[in-house]
Amino acid sequence: MSLDAERLYALLPAILRQRDVEQGRPLQALLALFARELEGLEEDVEQLYDDQFIETCADWVAPYIGDLIGYRPLRGASPAVSSPRAEVANTIAYRRRKGTALMLEQLARDLTAWPAHVAEFFEQLATTQYMKHLRPHALASADLRSQAAMRGLGGAFNTVAHTVEVRRPARGARSGGGRYNIPNVGIFLWRLLPLRLSGVTLTPHPGDASGTRFRLNPLGADLALFRTPRNEESIATLSGPAHVPGPLGVRAMAAAVRAANAPGASAEAQRDDGYGPGESLVFLRPGAQPGRWDPVPAGEIVIADLRDVGGGDWNHQDAVPADRIAVDPERGRVVLGAGVDPQLRASFHYGSARAIGGGEYERTPAGERLAVQVTAREAEALQPHLDAIRGGGRLLVGDSRTYAGALAFGVDPQVDPQAPGREVVVAAANGARPLLAATGDMALDIGARGRLVLEGLVVSGGALVLAAAADDEPRELVLRHCTLVPGLALDPDGRAVSPGAPSLVIAHPFAKLTLEHCIVGALQVADGAEVRIVDSVVDAGAPTSPAYAGATAGMPGGTLAIHDSSVVGKLHAKVVELASDCIFHAARAAADPWPAPVWAQRTQQGCVRFCWLPADSIVPRRHRCLPDAGHRDARPHFASLRYGHPAYMQLRASTAREIRHGASDEGEMGVMHALSQPQREANLRIRLDEYLRYGLGAGVFHVT
């Protein structure tokens, strides 16, 4: 039993307690101090016991426990790779199964925190069968009628035999190594995350007179759906396609759904189809009780190829049975049969290289301690709630619905110079990603010394505008985990409606802007304002478009401090106070009046360190930036620069190593810096040298 203050005081004789009460309880106050120290000592003793076990020990203890079994620590630069707890816990098991495919697969998952699959390439060789050891699964000729075999051809789950490749296995896309040989082992890694979006309303296809064509994406653009991985039931088997995240294919999902709906289908087949509550995709219809939504049975779902066929039509749009729902997982398109009620919702997963911008991923919404708390849901009108908290408070949006209409955010000024400024928070609840679909620009009416925080929101259809005020009082705007859709909105094919248009305008010269874990379009910031950008993307749509400039044409933007971010477009700032571990993907167009694509007017103040920026940029003193004299051709190559693509802002493996390892901690520059991807792979390769059997060679391959 813990020795708290009340228990210690109760142990005293009654006469002493009575006299203590008469004198104002000084003895009780003294014992309270003793109790606080005893509680700290008791907690320390309990932690010492916990520190004896790898499952419960503190992070700093894990390497010391590992030292008892000869564990060699690895470098770690992020929470994803810094704690060796899992590796220490499994070290003995690793050594007992050294060199086996199951052990290497578990090792890759523990070290990189990515889903992994290990392939022994000798199993995929076309060889002469030995009559005393027949291998019916290793056919030398490919079964061209097998859709499953053809879909997996050359991939992580390849089953088609190949002729031998004498080169060593590839350690990356640029090494040009081989795969299929007796001593070669392939480690396939899935880096993209399947992020959930739940309970969204179907978005009608523009101009569809039939009213049967929809998209799952609330932004109205095509969207590739991703598989949410299923946990492996046993460590005795290698992972399969159902255990790793990846884009859903039309043919693969159609085959899985048919197998799940077949008479006498096994429970495993029903789990692997990817459809249903808690799975990759599920449709919901109104239930018998108000406010209840029931899942649509898998038997009413048809997986179809709904690609464009010309004339604005979709493939198979007129062939859907009247009582069925056709869905294309590769494009996120839906066609409803004539007899299906369009009042549907859907929950699905989409791919992203990082949990950034608005999303349902885990976070803690700000403003919990504010006195006024308001909750909104079910796409109700937000403006009355915003007006009610202007004097200070928080509006919590509790779902991922679309909230359409013109909005104005306001914070009342603080007239008392001695009182703190008012704070207003508009946040999505944890596990929600609401879309604010505006019909025009949205005003930010932040009064003197006011503070407005927007968190977890996706904003489309207009820009956020903070107008100039007559006073010189400061204001603060904070955006966390928000997406201001680059280009304001998306066309059905995913292109920006207004490429290069600003998504945020700060016209007040005494304002302070903070962006954390955000994706935004171009910024226009008045000279005199202060801007801090961390772990974010500023995307003007093209390298030649202004991504950061003044609120008035030709004027510079306010003082800028930017860390671990990627900027697509030109930049013109009065002062670049600090730029660290960033990529400035900018260029000047022909006859461009800008003297440089990245331009700071005051070069005597500030610093740019560990960044990539065009060689002709005008910036303060540089420290270990690229390109430099020894690496003039080093340029970033992105997998995609289109917002909404799963690999948006992810660097290709063909990007120069100096960029992928050029950050201050030898990680990659840009917004993916916090993922510590180079460190994860480096640690894996170090361990492969320790755990691979003699004569074997391993290659690391990125599937996504």
N, C-alpha and C positions, 0 to 999 in steps of 0.2 A: 504494500500500500504506500502511496506517495506521501511524503511528509510535507503537506501543504501548511499554510499559515494557520488555518482554523484547527487542524489536528494538533499542531504544536502548542497552540494556545490552550486547547482543551486538556492537555497533559499537565498543566500547572495546577497547583492546589487552588481550591475555590477561594480561599481567603486572599491569595495573591491576585486573583482575577478581580475580586471585588474591590480591593484597594486600587488596582490599576484603572478600573472604571471611574473611581472617584477622582483620580488625578488626570483624567483625559486620555487614557489608554496609551501611554508612552511605551509600556512593555509590549503591548500587542504590535505596535509599529516596529519595535526592535526585532521581535520574532518573525515578522513578515520579511524583514531583510534576510534573516537566517534562512527562512524557508525558500526564498528566491535562489540563494546560493546552493542550498541542498537540492532543489529541483534541477539546477544546471548540472550538478555533480551526478545526480541520478540519470539524467539524460545522457551524459557522457559515458557512464558505465554501460547503459543499454546500447549505445552506439558501438562501444568496444566489443560487445558481444556480437552485434550485427556485422562488424568488420571482419569477423572470422570466416564469413561465408561470402562467396563471390556473388550470390544472388542479391544480398542485402547490404553489402559493404558500400562505403562512400567511393566516389569515382577515383579519388587519389590513392585509395588502398588497392585497387585492382592490379596495378603493375607489381606491387609488393607480393601479393598472393601469387601472381604469375611467376615471380622470381623463384618461388619455392619449387616450381616444376620446370624451370629452365626456359620460361617464356621470354622472348626478346621483344621489348616494346617497339612500336612503330610510331612514326611521327603522325600527329593528328592536328588539323587546323580548324576543324569545325565540329559541332556536336555530332554530326553524322559519322565521323571517323575518329574522334578524339578518345572516346571511352572504349577500352579493350575488353569490357566485361564479357561480351558474348564469346570473343575469341579465347580468353583465358578459361572460361567455363568449359569450352569444348576442346582445349588443347590435347588432353589425354585421349579423347575420342579421335581427334585428328591423327594422332600418331599411331593409334591402333589400326586405323583404316588408311594409312598413308598411301597416296597415289591412286586410290580408287575414284571412280567418277562421282559416286555419291558424296564422298568426302570433299572433293574439289568443288562440287556445287554448293555444299553448305559453307565452305570456306569463302567462296565468292560472295555469297549473300551476307555473311557476317561482317566481312571487311568493307564491302561497298554499300550495304543497305539497299542494293538494287535486286530485283528478281533476276535469277540466273538459271541457265541450263548448260550442262556440260555434255558435249558430244565426243565420243571416241571415234575418230574418223576411220579407223581400220574396219569398223563395222559397216562402213558405207562404201567399201571398195568392191569393185567387180573382180572377183577371184574365182579360180577353179575350185569346185566343191570337192572336199575330201569324202570319199564314200563311207568312211567309218565315223564321220562327224558331219552329218548333213545339217545345213542351215537353211531351212525353207524360206525364212524371212529375207535372206540376202540374195535376191534374184539379180542376175547380171544384166538382164534386160528390163527396161522400165515398163510398168503397166500403164499404158497411155489412157486406158479407160477409167483409171482410178482418179477421181477428182481430188481426193485427199492427198494422194502422192504427188499430183501435179501442183497443187497449191503449196505444198511444202518444199518443192524442188529448190535446192541450193540454200535453204534457210536453216534455222536452228533445229527444226524437227524434220530434216530431210530423210527420206527413206529410199531414195533412188540411188542405185549404185553408180559410182564414178570410177574412171580410170585414175591411176596413181599420179600424184604430183610430187616431184622430188624436192621441191623447195621446202624450207622450214616454214612452220605456220606463221601467219601474220600476227604482228603485235599491234597493228593499227592499219587504218585504211591506206596510208601512204607507203607502207613498207613493201607492198607487192609480193607478199609471201603466199605460200600454198596452203592447202587444207588436207586433201585426201591422201594420207599415207599412213603406214603402220604405226610410227611413233608419235603421230600428231594428235593433239587434244584441243578442242575448241571450247572456249568459255564465252557464251553469248549473254549479253547484258541488256536489260530493258531499262532505259533511263527516263522515259516519259511517264508522267503520273496520270492515272485515271481519276479525274476530279468529278465529283457528283453534282448534279443539278436536279433538284427534286420538286415535284408538284407544279411544274410550269404548264401554262396553257398553250395549246398548239397555235402557231402563228400562221394565219391564212396567206396563201400565195397571192401576191398582188395581181390584180386583173383576172382572177379565176372566176368566171361566171358560174361554174357548176357548184362552187362552194365545197369541193371535196379534196382539194389539194392544200397541204399544210407543210410547215417545217417545224422541227422540234426546237430549233434555236430561237430564243425570244427576240434576238436581234434581226430575225428574218433572213438569215443567210444560211447557206449549206454548212453542215457541220459533221465531221467524221465522228462516229460514236466509238467508244473504247470499251474493251472488256475489263471488268473488274475481276482480279485474280481470285481464285478459290484456294483456300488453304489446303496444303497437302495433308492427306490423312495418315501418311506413314513416311518415315525417313528411309525406308527400304527400297523406294523406287525413285527414279529421276522425275523431275518436273515435266509436265505436259503442257499443251497449248492452253488448257483451262487454268493453269497455275501462274500464268504470266500476263501482265497487262499489254494490250496491243490493240490496234484498230480492228474493228469487226468487219469482216468481209461478207458480201452478199451470199456467195455460194457456200462458204463455211457455215454461216449462221442458218441458212436455209436447210442445209443437211442436218444440222443439230436439232432444229425445231421439228423437222419431219421425224427424226429418230425419237425425239421425246414424246411426240404425239401418236406414235405408232402403237397399236394394241400390244399390251404386254411389255411396254418399254420399262427398262430397269430404272431404279432410282438414280443411278449414276448418269444415265442418259438424260434424265429430266433435269439434273443439276447442271449439266454441261451445255444446255442449249442457250444459256445467257439471258433468258427471259423469265421474269417473275419478280415478286417482292424481294428486295435485297440483292437482286442480280444486276446485270449490266443495263437492262432496259425493262421497263414495265409501263403499261398504259393503265390509267385509272378512270373509272366512271362513277357518277354519283350513286351512293348507296341508298339503302332503304331509310336510314335515319338521316336527318338533316346534318350537314357538315361532315358526313362520312363518305370516303371515297374507297371503292373496292377495286381490286385489280381485275383487269380484263383477262379471261382465261387464254392460255397459250393456243388453244384450238381455234380461236377467232383471229389469230395473227398470221399474216402471210409475209414472208420475206421476199422482196421483189427488187429488181433492178429498175429504178425510176429515173434513169439518166435522161438528159434532154435529147429529143429526137428531131428537133427543128420545128419552126413555126410556133414556138412557145409551149409545145406539148411535152409531156413526160412519157417515157416508155411504159407501157402496160397500164396507163391511167384509166382506160376504158374497159379493162379486162378484170378488174377487181370484183369478186362476188359481192352481192348486196349486203351480206352480213359479215363481211371480213374487213380487217384493217391491214392495209399493205404498208410496209415500212422498208426503207432503204437505209441500212446502217452505215453505208459508206458516205452518204450525203445528208443524212438526217432528214429525209423527205418522207411524207406520209400521204397516202391516198385512202380516203374512207369510202366504203361501199355505200350504195344509195340508201340502204336502210340503217346505217349507223348514225347514232346521235353525235353530232360534232362537239357536244359538251364533254370534252375529254381533257385529261391532264396526263403528263408523262414525267417519269423520272429516268434519268439516263446518266452516262458518264462520258466526258469528253477528255481529250488529251492535252497536257500542258507540260512544258519542260520544267516548270517550277510553280509552286503555289504562290502566286503573286497576283495583284489586282483583286477585283471583287471575286469572291468564291465562297463555297460552303466549307472550306477547310477549317481546321481547328484554330481558334484565336479567342482572345478575351476582349469583348467590346468595352470601349472607354465609357466614362461618365457614370459609373455605377454608384458613386457617392453623391451625385447631384440630388437636390431635394425633390425636384419635380420629375416624375417618370411617367412617360406615356408610351403605350404600345399600339402598333397598327398592324393589321394583317388583312388578308383576303382582298387585296387591291382596293381598299377603301381610300377616300380622298385624304391626302396628306396635308394639304394646305391648312385646314383648321388646326391640326395638331402642331404644325410649325408656328402658327400664330400664337398658340397657347403657351409655348415655351420660349418666347422671345426674351423674357426676363430672366432666363436661366433654367436649364433642365435638359432632359434627354428624351428623344424620340427613338424607340427601338422598333425596327421593322422585323416582324417575326416569321416571314416566309420568303420564298423565291419567286413571288408573283411579279407581274408587270404593273407599275404604277404610272399611268399615263396622265398627261396634262401639264399645263404651265405651273411651275413652282417658283417660289421666292423664299430664300432662307434669310432669316433676320436675327440679329442680336441687339437688344436695346442698349443704348449708351449708358455708361455709369456717370451720373451727375456728381456724385460725392467723390472728390479727389482723394479722400483718405481710404475709401473702400476699394476692395479688389474688383477688377472688371468682371463682367458677366460672362458666363460660359454656356454655350449651347452645343449639344452633341446630337447628331443624327447618325445612327449606327444600325447596321444589320445585326440581328441576333446571331449568336454562334450557331453555325449550321444553316444559315440562310444567305441568299444572294439576290436581293431584290434589284429589279431593273427600273430606273427612273427614266421613262420614255417621254422626254419633253417635246413640246411643239415649237420651241424657240429657245433663245438664250434665257438662262436662269439668273436672277439677280441675287447677289450676296450683300445684303444690307447689314453690315457689321458696324455697330456703333463704336463710339470712342472707347478704347481699351477693352473692347469685346474680343471674344475668342470663339470661333466656330470650328467644330471638329466633324468631319465626314468620314465614316468608316464602313468598309465592307459593301459599298454601293457600286453599281454599274450605271453610268449616266450616258444617255445617247440622245440625239436629236437637237442638241444645242450646247452652247458653251456656258461655263460658269463665269460671271462677270462681277468683279468688285469695282464699283465706280469710285471716282475720286470724291473726296469730301472737303468741305470748307475749312475744317480744323486740321491741326497738325498732330492729333493724338494717334498713338499706334493702334493697330488692329492685327489680329492673327488669324490665319486660316491654316488648318491642319487637315491633310488628306492621308488616311491610312488604309491600306488594302482596298483601294478604290480603282476603278477603271473609268476613265473618261475616254470613250471610244475614239481612237484616232480617226480623223476624217468625219467626226460627229455621228455618222451612222454607216451602215453597211448595205450594199446592194445584195440582191439574192445570190449572186455568184461570189460574194465575200469581199468585193472591192469597196474601198471607201467612197462614200457619196460625195464628200467635199474634201478631197486630199489637200493637205496643207493648211486647212482651216484651223484657227486656234481653238483649243478646247478649254482654255482657262485664260482669262484676262484680268490682270491686277493693275488697275489704273491709279490706285491710291499710292503716293510715293512713300508713305510712312507705314506701309503694311509689311507683315512678315508672313512668308509662305513656307510650309514644310510639307514635303511629299515623302512618304515612307511606304515601301512595298506597293507602289502604284504603277499603273500603265496609263499614260496620258498622251494626248496629242500635242500640238504645238503650244508653247507658252508665250504670252505677251505680258511683260512685267515692266512697270514704270521704273524709271531711273530713281534711285533712292530706296526702293524696297529691298528687302533681304529675302533670299531664297535658299533653302536647304533641301537637297534631294538625296535620298538614301535608298539603295536597293530598288531602283525604279527604272522604267523605260519612258523616254520622251521621244515620241515618234511623229515626225512631220510628214511621213508618207514617202519621202524621197530624200536622198542626200543633198539635193540642191535647193530644197525648200527650207525656209527659216523655222528652226525648232525652238529657238530661244532668242527673243529680241524685245525691244521696248514696246510699250503700249502705243506709242506714236511712231509712224513710219520714219525710218532712218535713225531713230534714237536707240541707244543701247538699253539692254535689260538691266535690272538691279543687280546688286552684289550676289554672287553665286558661290555656294559651297556644294559640291557634288561628290558622292562616294558610291562605289560599287554599282554603277549604273551604265546604261547604254543610251546614247543619244543618236537618233537618225535625223539628220538635217543640220543646217548651219546654226552657228551660235554667235551672238553678239551681246556681250555683257560689259557693263562699266568696269567691274572688278571680278576676276575669278579668284576668290579668296583661297580656295583649295579644291583641286580636282585629284581624286585618288582612285586607282584601280578601275578606270572607266574606259569606254570605247566611244569616240566621237566619230561616227560614220557620216562624214560631211564632205561636200565637194562644191566647187563653184561652177555655175553654168557658163556657157559662152556669153560674153559681153556682160558679165555679172558686175554690178557696181561695188560689191563688197570687196575690200582689199584682201580678205582671207576667209576661208570657210569657218574657222574658229577664231574669234577676234575678241580680245579683251582690250579695252581702251587704256587702262592703266596697267602697264606691264611691270612697273616698279613694285607693285604690291601683289602678294599672293604666290602660289606655287602650284605646279602641275607635276604629279608624280605617278609613275607606274601606269601610264595611260597610253592608248593609241589615239593619235590624232593626225590629221594631214600634215605633211612636212612643211607646208607654207603657212601654217597657222601663226597668228600673232598672240602670244600668251606670255604670262610671267615665266620666271625661270623654271626650267624643266629638270626633272630628276628621273633618270632611267626610263624615259618614254620612248615609244616607237612611232614611226621608223627612225632609226639613227644611222650613223655612218656605216655600221657593220651590217645593218639589216634594212636596206632601203626598199626591198621588195616585199617586206612583211605587211600583209593586209588581212583584215578580218573577212572571213567568208561565212555567211549566215545560211543555215538550212532554210529559213524562210523569214521574210520581212513583212509578211502580210498578217495583220492581227486576226486571230481566229484559227490560224493554222496550228496544229499540235506542236510543231517544232519552232514556233515563233521565237526569234532572237537567240536561238541555240547556235553555237558555233559549229561549223563542219569540222570533221577530222582533218580535212585538207588545209585548214588554217595553220599558218606557221606556228611552230612550237614556241617561238619567242612570245607570241600572243597568248597561246594557251597556257603558258607557264610564266607569264611576264608580270603578274600582280605582285604585291608586296610580300605575300607569303608563298610565292611560287605557284599560285593558282592561276586560273584564267582571268583575264580582264573582262570587265563588263558586268551586266546584271546577273549572270550566272556564277559570279565569283563566290557567293556564299555557299554554293553547292559543293565546293572543294572536289570537283570531279577529277582533276589531275592527281590529287593526293590519294583519292580512293584507288585509282588504277595503279599508282606507284606502289602503294601498300600491298595490293593484290599480287603484283609481279614479284615483289620481294618474297612474299610467302610461297609463291609458286616455286621459286628456286629451292625452298626448303622442303616442300611436301611432294613435289613431283618425283616419280620413280626415275632411276637412272636411265638415260637414253630417250626419255620422252620430252617432247616440246609442246608448249601450250601457246595458243594465240587467243587474244581478247578481241571479240567482235561486238560492235554496238548494233543491236537490232533496231532500236529507236533512239 
